[in-house]
C-alpha cells in the first residue's frame, strides 16, 4: 500500500502531499520526519538519484527533482523496489507536465496539472480520465461532477459526450 507522496521545496515547505490510510494525527509526524530526512540526506544528491530509508515497517524512497524533493512512502507489497518504480513514474510525469526539471516557481505554476496527474498515477483505478483530460482540457470538471453525483458515471459521461440522452 502506498501511504504517502509528498513534494517539498528546498527549505522543507510541503508543496503537495497525498496520504492514504494514514490517520490525521500521524500526518504531522510524517511531514516533519520526511522533511528532516531530506534536509539531512539530500544535499549534494544528483537529480533523480534515489535514496532509501525505512521507518518501523515502512519504506521510503526519495529524491531531488530540480528544486523539488519527492518522497514516496509505502508498506507491505510496496517495498523499496516497488517504490523506486513508483517514484520513477511520478518524476517522469512531473517532468512531462513541466517540460523540464521543475524549479519551485514552475512547479507551482503547473500545480493543478501536477495534482491531477499525481492523483491519476497513485489513487485512481482507471486511466480513462487521464486520456480525457489530455484530449479535452475542461472535461475533467464534468468528470469530477459525474463521479460525485452520478451512480453510473461511465454511462452518463459517454451519453453526454455523444449527445444522446436516454
N, C-alpha and C positions, 0 to 999 in steps of 0.2 A: 504494500500500500504506500502510495506517495503521501506523506504527511504535510509537506510544505514546500513552496517555491517562493524564494524571496530575491528581490533585486535591491541593492543598496548603492549609494554613491560612495565616493572615496572618503567622505567624512563619517560614514556609517549611518547616514539617514536612509530609512527604508523608502524606496521609490514605489515598489509593488510588492504585495505579499498575498499569498493564497495559502490557506490552511485547510486541511481535510482531516476530520476526525480528531482534531486537537482541541481539547477544552479551552474555553476562553481564558480561564485563569492560568493556563500554561503557556499561552501565546507570548506574553511579555517575556517570560523566561527564555523561550526560543529566540525571540528577536534579539535580546541582549547577548545571548550565548553566541549566536551566529555572527553578529556584528563584531564581537570581541574576537572570535575565532579568525575572522577575516582580517581584522586590524593586526593581529599577531602574526599571521602567516602569508598574507597576500602581497606584502611589499616586495617588489622586485620580481614578481611572478610574470611570466610572459602571457600574452593574450591566449586564452583558451587552454592553458596548461592546467590540468586537473589536479586538485588536491583532495584527499580523502581523510575523513575523520569518523570516529564512532563515539556515540554517547549513549550509555546504557545499552539497549538492544536496537539502537537506531543508527543508520548510516547517513553520512553527509558527504556529498560531493559538491565542490565549489570551485569557482574560477573567476578570472577577471576577463571582462569583455569590454574593451575600450576603457571608458571612465567608470564603468559599472561592474559591481561584483554580483555574481549569480550563485545562489545556494539552492540545492535540492536535497530534501530530507526524506528518507524512506525507511521502511522496515519490512520484515517478512521477506517476500519474494523480491522486493526492491533492495537488493544488496548493492555494494559499490559498483559492480559491473553493470547491473541494470540501470542504476542511476547515472553512470557515465554515458550510456546511450540516451537517456532522457535529457541530460544537460546538453549533449551534442545537438539534439533536435531543437531544443529551446534556443541555444545560441545561434544556430543556423537560421532559425525563423526570425530572431531579432535582427540579425544582420540583413536578412532579406527585407524586412519591414523598413529598416533604417537606410538601406542601400550601402552601408559600410559599417565599420566598427562604431558603436554609438558613443558620442560624448554625452555628458549628462543632459545638456540642452537638447540635443537631437532625440535622446530617449524620451524626454518629457514632451517634446513636440509630437512624437509618434505614440504617446501614451495610450490613447484609445485603441489604436490598432494593435499595439503590443498586448494589451489586456485581452482583447478579443482572441488574438492568436494564442496566447498562453492558455486561456480557458479552453479553447478548442483542443489544444495538444494534451492538456493534463486532465480536464474534468469531463469533457463530452464523450459520449459513446458513439457518435456518428460523425463522419467527415462531410456530410451533405451541407451543413451550414457554412463551412469554410469555402466551398466551391461557390455557393450562392453569394456570399459576401464579396468574393473576388470578381464575380461577373456582374453583380447588381449592388453597387455601393450602399444603397439605402434599404436593401431588402432585409438587413439584419434587424431593423426596427419592427417590421412586420413579423419576422420570425420570433422575436422576443415576445411580442404581444400574443402571437398564436400559442407559443409554448405556455404562456401564463394563463390564457383564458380558454383555449380550445382543448377538449378532451382527445381529439384526433387531429393533431396538428399537420401531419403529412397530407391527409386527405383535404383538409380545409385549405392548406397552403397551395397545393397543386391546383385546386379549383380556382383559387384567387388569381393565380398566375395565368391560367388558360382562359379566364373569363367565364368559365362555366360555373353556374351556381345551381345546386340541386336542392 
